[in-house]
C-alpha cells in the first residue's frame, strides 16, 4: 500500500502525456486558402449583338480593360535588377506602350515563373543552411521495466543535442552549387519568359493592326464593287451588257464580303489572344480599331490609316548593321542553359560525394532523472561529445546508379545548351535576312499595287465605254486588291522581323556564380 500513490501518480502522468500528444496530432498546419479576389467576366465578349470587333461599345478609349491583376511586389523586385529596355516605344504607338505596361501585371506565365524563382531561391537558402550546426531541444518521459534487476519506473530527460557536419568531401558545397545554379537558371528563364511575352504581345498587336488595315481595304473594295454592280445592273436594264456581267459583278461583291467576315473572325481572335497575354478573359478587353483618315485625297497610296492621330503602318526603325555575338550569347535563354549545365555538373559532384563517409561532430548536454520535480539539478547533468563517421558498405548499386544518372543528365544538358545556342543563332539569321529583304519586297509590292490600281482605272473606263467585257474588270479588281493586301501584309511582316531582332539585341548583366 505504501507504493500505490506514486504508481497511480505515474499512471496519471503517462495518461496526461498521451492525451497531450493526441491533441497535438489533431492540430493541422495546412493554411487556409484565401478566396481569389480576381473573377473573370460573366459576359461573353462576342455574345453582344450591339457591338462588333471593329465597333466595340465599351467607350472611346484606345484600351478598355475592365479587370486585371494588381502588381506583384515580389516580381517587381526581381525585375528591378533587369536592365530597362522599352524597345517597343520605337513603334511610336501609345496603345502598344500601354499594353506593354499592363503585361507584367497580369501575364500568367510570367507571374508563375516569378514564383518558381522564389522556390529555387528558397531551396538555395536551405542548401546553404547545411554549413551551419543544428541545435535542438529534446524533452522526454519514458516508463520502462528491466525484468532482470530493476523494477518498473519512469525516467525524464531534458537535453540540447548539437550536430555539425564538416564538409571535408565537398558534399555540402556540391549541393549548394547545385541549388545556386538551379536558382540562376530559374531567374534567367524568368527573364527570358518576360522578354518573350513582351515580344509576343508586340507581334500580336502588330498582327491585329495589320488585320484591321486589311479590313479597311476590303471595306473600300466592297463599296467599289457595290457601285460596279449597280453600274452593271443599269447597263443590263439598258440592254448594253448580258446577265453574265451582272452575275460576275454580284459574285465579286459576295466573295469580298465573305473575305471581310473571315478577316473579322481573325481580328476578333487576335484580340482574344491579347486578352490572354494580359491575364484576362476576352470579355474584359476591348481595343479601339484603326480608322480611315478621311483627310487623305486617295487611299492606300500613302499612310492613310490612323489611330488617335498615329499613322499606320509607321516606318520600321533601322537596326544595327551587326548583331554582336557576345550580346547574343548573353541572351537569358542561353544563360539559363549554361546554368542548367553547371547544375547538372554539380549533381555529379553530389553523386561522387555519396561514396565517402560524412564526418559529423555531435554533442549533447542536459539532465536525466527519475523525478521530474528535481530534473534540472547539477547532480543530474549528462553530456556527450564526439565525431561520427558513417561508411556505406552495401547498397545494391544505389549510389552508382545515382552517379550514372547524374552523368547522363549532364550530357543531356550539354546537348540542350548546344541546341539553344543553335536555335538562337538561327532565329537571328532568319530575321536578319527577312529584315533586309522585306524592305525591298515592300517597295516592289508598292509599285505593283500602284500599277494594278492604274490598270484598274483604265479597264473600268474601257468597260464604261463598252470596249471590254466585265470579266476584264473583275480580273483587274482582283489583281488590285490582292496587290494592296500583299503590300500591307508585307509591311506587317517587316515589323514582326524587327521585333524578333530587337529581342536578340537585349543584353543581360553578368550573374555571379558560386
Buried (B, 14 or more C-beta within 10 A) or exposed (E): EEEEEEEEEBEEBBEEEEEEEEEEEEEEEEEEEEEEEEEEBEEEBBEEEEBBBBEBEBEEBBBBBEBBBEEBEEBEEBBEEBEEEEBBEBBEBBBBEBBBEBBBBBBBBBBEBBEBBBEBBEBBEEBBEBEEEEEEEEEEBEEEEEEEEEEEBBBBBBBEBBBBBEBEBBBBBBBBBBBBBBBBBBBBBBBBBBBBBBBBBBBBBBBBBBBBBBBBBBBBBBEBBBEBBEBBBEBBEEEEBBEEBBEBBBEBBEEBBEBBEEBBEBBBBBBBBBBBBBBBBBBBBBBBBBBBBEEBEEBBEEBBBBBEEBBBBBEBEEBEEEBEEEBBEBBBBBBBBBBBBBBBBBBBBBBBBBBBEBBBBBBBBBBBBEEEEEBEEEEBEEEEEEEEEEEEEEEEEEBEEBBEEBBEBBEEBBEBBEEBBEEBBEBBEEBBEBBEEBBEBBEEBBEBBBEBBEBBEEBBEBBEEEEBBBEBBBBBBBBBBEBBBBBBBBBBBBBBBBBBBBBBBBEBEEBEEB
